[in-house]
Amino acid sequence: MSITKTAEWAKLAELAKTVGQSSIREAFQADPSRFDKFNMKLNEEGNDFLFDFSKNRIDENVMAELRNLAKVANVDAMKKKMFGGEKINFTEDRAVFHVALRHQGDEMSTGGKNVMPDIRAVQAHMKEFCSEIISGSWTGFTGKKIENIVNIGIGGSDLGPLMVTEALNRAAQLDWNQLVSNSIGLDCPALKPFKNHLGIHFISNVDGTHVSEVLKKLDQETTLCIIASKTFTTQETITNANSAKRWFLSKAPESAIAKHFVALSTNKEKVAAFGIDTKNMFEFWDWVGGRYSLWSAIGLSIALSVGFDNYMQLLKGAASMDQHFLNAPAESNIPLTMALLGVWYSNFLGAESHAMLPYDQYLHRFAAYFQQGDMESNGKYVRRNGDEADYQTGPIIWGEPGTNGQHAFYQLIHQGTRLIPADFIATCKSHNNPTGDGLHHRLLLANFLAQTEALMLGKSSSEAKAELEKANMPAEQIQKILPHKIFKGNRPTNSILLSELNPFTLGQLIAAYEHKIFVQGIIWDINSYDQWGVELGKQLAKQIEPEIQKGSTTTAHDSSTNALINFINARM
Ligand SMILES: O=P(O)(O)OC[C@H]1O[C@@H](O)[C@H](O)[C@@H](O)[C@@H]1O
């Protein structure tokens, strides 16, 4: 039965006409304890995680009905299946078991096999390798230490490591106190650096510009290439890897490949065929989805960048969110609540997109990472039974860091015609304090807080009018300008506050969003763990590639595609 035919869905549809249209501003005025009712907190290993969802068009009734919807959709049973290693990715006949990769105990089984010994063995290999590279005991073909790491991969074999290495990019910081002679002392506590001396680079796009621009700055003698590909067949990655090999062999002998190329993959045969010694391969398994793979050997570039211990802290943070998701009751379950709010806006209030707005420059690739995480998982119209869904599924995920976004697209969130629920993410402490008195971080947080308040409150006609009158604007002018100065408000936001950004809290944050995606996929009755939708374009690209030849013409396609190919061929 379609979820839309349930009594819970019908009740929510009714509530959407009342509570869904009601004023959040008035709800706050009517209930001074609203925040207490609609926030959830975690404290793990000295790290605080606050999820405030009080600035939403909800009341207790709506939340209770949403939780009932999760119940009829069997979220709990499916959650147990995922953590139990069952093959819930039925179109690929695979378990969805990335949670095992960050498990802190000794047993997680799928298909009757405890996978923890294999996971620990790969982690031990990663640890040893990281220590050799970071300490410099691993040397290149001319005896020099490795200075630069290049991760060659795409999609899940790129975006996770890229996002996390950027997020944990805090190296030894500029000592602003030395630069600012009249410093008035540090207000922001100095946080521990994560990043070490190694340069980390990423090559993903098949555009030859990407590989060229990255490699031109590097030296073969001191560079390590990590070829990251679950399948080791991805066209972009293999093309880039071959080009990197060509670049390397222009200066080094074939026998040096073992010191400068390693592979992260599930496919031993293809790795060997590429010319990488399988001793230098870090394995993972088919039950790790590409977009959930940063917890596996795919995270090697992260472990190299911040050290193995920090990498394990990232996994530990994710594991703590796993336990919370698995065990916390629905009434205090953060990922479940994030998911239900998304369903509320997508399915009952017509929202088409969801903005992710981290007020933290280190998280500048966070939204890009979850574009794959969410949209490749839940961008599907076919239900598990093969029927077409008669409701909206995955939203469009987008976003940029604040405050930059405020000066770019927030206009549309404030006064546009669309409803855009948004997650605002920030940290209480900053890693950087250029003025010595915490000014930058106070301004950042003031903007973070002001935006969610402004989106919720809006500005009424009388408020806008009073402002204009105070500025002594002539009445005639006020009349003309007034409608443009009104903000309807009532725009929903979640606020997520971390005490600080560190490997542990980052792990928690990523895992929370992963589980949000899981819950939504269950409610929408789709398989969040396959990605057949990316195949058709790949197939056609393979057919078209030989037709792109200087001077040749084609009539094999529709008139547009033919004309485009012929236009290119005439100008190459
Ligand atoms: O790691 P691989 O096998 O090279 O795959 C990379 C990416 O390939 C894409 O085609 C898939 O849509 C992604 O999910 C995947 O992450």
The ligand as an ORCA input file, in Angstrom:
! r2SCAN-3c Opt
* xyz 0 1
  O      34.259      4.453     -6.681
  P      33.842      4.256     -8.084
  O      33.481      2.822     -8.378
  O      34.878      4.758     -9.054
  O      32.524      5.076     -8.312
  C      32.496      6.466     -8.224
  C      31.103      6.989     -8.373
  O      30.612      6.571     -9.611
  C      29.340      7.064     -9.935
  O      28.961      6.649    -11.179
  C      28.333      6.621     -8.930
  O      27.123      7.256     -9.232
  C      28.786      7.026     -7.534
  O      27.904      6.506     -6.578
  C      30.168      6.543     -7.255
  O      30.582      7.034     -6.005
*
